[in-house]
Amino acid sequence: MVQDALGDEVGERLPGGNVGGAWRVGDTVRRTTGPWSPAVHAMLRHLERAGLRCAPRFLGIDALGREALTYLPGQVVDVDSEQLTDAQLTDLAAWTRELHVALVGFDHPGPWRFPGPKAPITLGHNDIAPYNVCFDGDRLTGVFDWDLAGPTTPLLELGHLAWNGVPLYRERPDDEVVRRLRLIAGAYGGVDAREVLHACLERTRLAIDGITAAVAAGDPGMNNLAATTGEPEPTRRRRAALQRRVPRLLRLLDESV
């Protein structure tokens, strides 16, 4: 339902947003909605009740038909020129565990924008990555862009974080990759770094398939992503490069146990 109290000011366009984009109005962020939005809003309401840190609160729908969320202040790491510090990566992986714990007992039929795997075992964010989070120094202060929230598994969430946060999509020294995979697994708890590495390959495959299907179905946001970044071709090439490195990385992970 439209809440006129939220106003109809267009606001200041925020940077980023290859899929949809967002506007800041005062202490709120306004974003366009889609068929998946009611499910996402229900999830955010549940997380607010659960007291999860760093998640935005859903405030309603403004007079322009956009969702209104609380603005999350902090610094976004520029993935083109920087990478998460070890402490930032650790806090983000620990937050991922907190998210999954907070979602225990919550369910929703959807529809969800990201269909997820064939056998999901939890709901999650599905796009936990440096471009969707902000920090105050090494402390996580916000996780935004929940449009892809929906069915997933803990390892797929961690695989996506590893892809973007280690980062595995980019060539990095092997010892650094092994160490940061272990940071993710240790901070989340109950998983092995080798499992996270394998899950990264599965999660990137799902991303490639999902983007391809969404573009074919005419999803405006995914069409914009394809037009501005060329996806999913860059992910397909980088995934192939990672596949060639996996046997070596697995040997190093075994040796460092």
DRENMITI-177330 format. One record per residue (C-alpha): residue number from 1; residue in three letters; x, y, z. Coordinates in steps of 0.25 Angstrom, whole numbers, always signed. Example, Ala and Ser with C-alpha at 12.3 -4.5 7.8 and 13.67 -1.06 7.14 Angstrom:
<sites>
- i:aa:u:v:w
- 1:Ala:+49:-18:+31
- 2:Ser:+55:-4:+29
</sites>
This chain:
<sites>
- i:aa:u:v:w
- 1:Met:+0:+0:+0
- 2:Val:+5:+14:-3
- 3:Gln:+9:+22:+9
- 4:Asp:+8:+36:+5
- 5:Ala:+16:+40:+18
- 6:Leu:+28:+35:+11
- 7:Gly:+27:+46:+1
- 8:Asp:+29:+46:-14
- 9:Glu:+43:+53:-15
- 10:Val:+52:+46:-25
- 11:Gly:+64:+48:-17
- 12:Glu:+79:+47:-20
- 13:Arg:+83:+35:-29
- 14:Leu:+93:+27:-22
- 15:Pro:+106:+21:-29
- 16:Gly:+106:+7:-34
- 17:Gly:+94:-1:-37
- 18:Asn:+96:-9:-50
- 19:Val:+83:-16:-48
- 20:Gly:+73:-6:-43
- 21:Gly:+79:+6:-36
- 22:Ala:+75:+14:-23
- 23:Trp:+72:+28:-19
- 24:Arg:+75:+34:-5
- 25:Val:+64:+43:+1
- 26:Gly:+68:+48:+15
- 27:Asp:+71:+36:+24
- 28:Thr:+64:+26:+14
- 29:Val:+68:+19:+1
- 30:Arg:+57:+17:-10
- 31:Arg:+58:+6:-20
- 32:Thr:+49:+0:-31
- 33:Thr:+41:-12:-27
- 34:Gly:+38:-25:-35
- 35:Pro:+29:-38:-33
- 36:Trp:+39:-43:-23
- 37:Ser:+38:-30:-14
- 38:Pro:+27:-35:-4
- 39:Ala:+35:-47:-1
- 40:Val:+48:-39:+2
- 41:His:+40:-29:+10
- 42:Ala:+34:-40:+19
- 43:Met:+48:-45:+21
- 44:Leu:+54:-31:+25
- 45:Arg:+42:-30:+35
- 46:His:+46:-43:+41
- 47:Leu:+60:-40:+42
- 48:Glu:+57:-27:+49
- 49:Arg:+49:-34:+59
- 50:Ala:+60:-44:+61
- 51:Gly:+70:-32:+63
- 52:Leu:+80:-36:+52
- 53:Arg:+90:-25:+51
- 54:Cys:+94:-17:+39
- 55:Ala:+81:-21:+31
- 56:Pro:+72:-9:+26
- 57:Arg:+58:-7:+31
- 58:Phe:+47:-8:+22
- 59:Leu:+39:+5:+23
- 60:Gly:+28:+4:+13
- 61:Ile:+25:+8:-1
- 62:Asp:+26:+23:-5
- 63:Ala:+17:+31:-14
- 64:Leu:+25:+27:-26
- 65:Gly:+23:+12:-24
- 66:Arg:+37:+10:-19
- 67:Glu:+41:+2:-6
- 68:Ala:+47:+11:+5
- 69:Leu:+58:+5:+13
- 70:Thr:+67:+11:+24
- 71:Tyr:+80:+17:+19
- 72:Leu:+92:+9:+24
- 73:Pro:+104:+18:+26
- 74:Gly:+118:+13:+24
- 75:Gln:+129:+12:+14
- 76:Val:+128:+3:+2
- 77:Val:+141:-4:-3
- 78:Asp:+144:-2:-17
- 79:Val:+146:-16:-23
- 80:Asp:+153:-10:-35
- 81:Ser:+164:-4:-27
- 82:Glu:+163:-10:-13
- 83:Gln:+160:-23:-6
- 84:Leu:+154:-26:+8
- 85:Thr:+163:-26:+19
- 86:Asp:+165:-39:+27
- 87:Ala:+156:-33:+38
- 88:Gln:+145:-28:+29
- 89:Leu:+145:-42:+22
- 90:Thr:+144:-49:+35
- 91:Asp:+133:-40:+41
- 92:Leu:+125:-42:+28
- 93:Ala:+126:-57:+28
- 94:Ala:+122:-57:+43
- 95:Trp:+110:-48:+39
- 96:Thr:+106:-58:+29
- 97:Arg:+105:-68:+40
- 98:Glu:+96:-58:+48
- 99:Leu:+87:-56:+36
- 100:His:+85:-71:+35
- 101:Val:+82:-73:+50
- 102:Ala:+72:-61:+49
- 103:Leu:+65:-68:+38
- 104:Val:+62:-81:+45
- 105:Gly:+47:-83:+46
- 106:Phe:+44:-72:+35
- 107:Asp:+38:-77:+22
- 108:His:+32:-71:+10
- 109:Pro:+26:-76:-3
- 110:Gly:+32:-65:-12
- 111:Pro:+33:-62:-23
- 112:Trp:+48:-60:-21
- 113:Arg:+56:-53:-32
- 114:Phe:+67:-63:-31
- 115:Pro:+62:-77:-32
- 116:Gly:+74:-83:-24
- 117:Pro:+78:-98:-24
- 118:Lys:+70:-110:-26
- 119:Ala:+71:-114:-12
- 120:Pro:+71:-101:-3
- 121:Ile:+73:-103:+12
- 122:Thr:+71:-89:+16
- 123:Leu:+67:-75:+12
- 124:Gly:+78:-65:+10
- 125:His:+83:-52:+4
- 126:Asn:+89:-58:-9
- 127:Asp:+98:-47:-12
- 128:Ile:+107:-44:+0
- 129:Ala:+119:-37:-7
- 130:Pro:+128:-25:-5
- 131:Tyr:+119:-16:-14
- 132:Asn:+107:-19:-5
- 133:Val:+113:-16:+8
- 134:Cys:+119:-4:+16
- 135:Phe:+128:-3:+27
- 136:Asp:+133:+7:+38
- 137:Gly:+148:+3:+38
- 138:Asp:+148:-12:+39
- 139:Arg:+134:-13:+46
- 140:Leu:+122:-17:+37
- 141:Thr:+111:-6:+37
- 142:Gly:+102:-10:+26
- 143:Val:+97:-20:+16
- 144:Phe:+88:-15:+5
- 145:Asp:+82:-19:-8
- 146:Trp:+73:-31:-4
- 147:Asp:+67:-33:-17
- 148:Leu:+73:-47:-20
- 149:Ala:+69:-52:-6
- 150:Gly:+63:-65:-6
- 151:Pro:+66:-80:-5
- 152:Thr:+80:-84:-4
- 153:Thr:+90:-92:+5
- 154:Pro:+100:-87:+15
- 155:Leu:+112:-92:+6
- 156:Leu:+106:-85:-7
- 157:Glu:+105:-72:+1
- 158:Leu:+120:-74:+6
- 159:Gly:+124:-78:-8
- 160:His:+119:-65:-14
- 161:Leu:+126:-58:-3
- 162:Ala:+139:-65:-6
- 163:Trp:+137:-62:-21
- 164:Asn:+136:-47:-18
- 165:Gly:+143:-45:-5
- 166:Val:+155:-54:-6
- 167:Pro:+154:-51:-18
- 168:Leu:+154:-64:-26
- 169:Tyr:+150:-57:-39
- 170:Arg:+163:-50:-39
- 171:Glu:+177:-56:-39
- 172:Arg:+183:-55:-25
- 173:Pro:+195:-62:-19
- 174:Asp:+192:-76:-15
- 175:Asp:+196:-75:-1
- 176:Glu:+187:-63:+1
- 177:Val:+175:-70:-6
- 178:Val:+177:-82:+4
- 179:Arg:+178:-73:+16
- 180:Arg:+166:-65:+13
- 181:Leu:+157:-77:+9
- 182:Arg:+161:-82:+23
- 183:Leu:+157:-69:+29
- 184:Ile:+143:-70:+23
- 185:Ala:+141:-84:+27
- 186:Gly:+146:-81:+41
- 187:Ala:+138:-69:+44
- 188:Tyr:+125:-76:+39
- 189:Gly:+128:-89:+46
- 190:Gly:+125:-103:+43
- 191:Val:+130:-103:+29
- 192:Asp:+143:-106:+22
- 193:Ala:+150:-97:+13
- 194:Arg:+151:-108:+2
- 195:Glu:+135:-108:+3
- 196:Val:+135:-93:+1
- 197:Leu:+144:-94:-11
- 198:His:+135:-105:-18
- 199:Ala:+123:-97:-14
- 200:Cys:+128:-85:-21
- 201:Leu:+129:-93:-34
- 202:Glu:+114:-97:-32
- 203:Arg:+110:-83:-29
- 204:Thr:+116:-77:-41
- 205:Arg:+109:-87:-50
- 206:Leu:+96:-83:-43
- 207:Ala:+99:-69:-46
- 208:Ile:+102:-71:-61
- 209:Asp:+90:-80:-63
- 210:Gly:+81:-70:-55
- 211:Ile:+86:-57:-62
- 212:Thr:+84:-65:-76
- 213:Ala:+70:-69:-72
- 214:Ala:+66:-55:-67
- 215:Val:+71:-48:-79
- 216:Ala:+63:-58:-88
- 217:Ala:+51:-55:-80
- 218:Gly:+52:-40:-82
- 219:Asp:+56:-36:-67
- 220:Pro:+59:-21:-69
- 221:Gly:+69:-21:-58
- 222:Met:+77:-33:-63
- 223:Asn:+76:-27:-77
- 224:Asn:+83:-15:-72
- 225:Leu:+93:-23:-65
- 226:Ala:+96:-31:-78
- 227:Ala:+97:-18:-86
- 228:Thr:+106:-10:-76
- 229:Thr:+115:-22:-72
- 230:Gly:+114:-32:-83
- 231:Glu:+110:-43:-72
- 232:Pro:+109:-54:-72
- 233:Glu:+122:-55:-81
- 234:Pro:+132:-49:-71
- 235:Thr:+127:-59:-60
- 236:Arg:+128:-70:-70
- 237:Arg:+142:-67:-74
- 238:Arg:+147:-65:-59
- 239:Arg:+140:-77:-54
- 240:Ala:+148:-85:-65
- 241:Ala:+161:-79:-60
- 242:Leu:+157:-83:-46
- 243:Gln:+154:-97:-50
- 244:Arg:+168:-98:-55
- 245:Arg:+174:-94:-42
- 246:Val:+165:-102:-33
- 247:Pro:+174:-115:-33
- 248:Arg:+186:-107:-28
- 249:Leu:+178:-99:-18
- 250:Leu:+172:-112:-12
- 251:Arg:+186:-118:-11
- 252:Leu:+191:-106:-3
- 253:Leu:+178:-107:+6
- 254:Asp:+181:-121:+9
- 255:Glu:+196:-118:+12
- 256:Ser:+193:-107:+21
- 257:Val:+183:-115:+30
</sites>
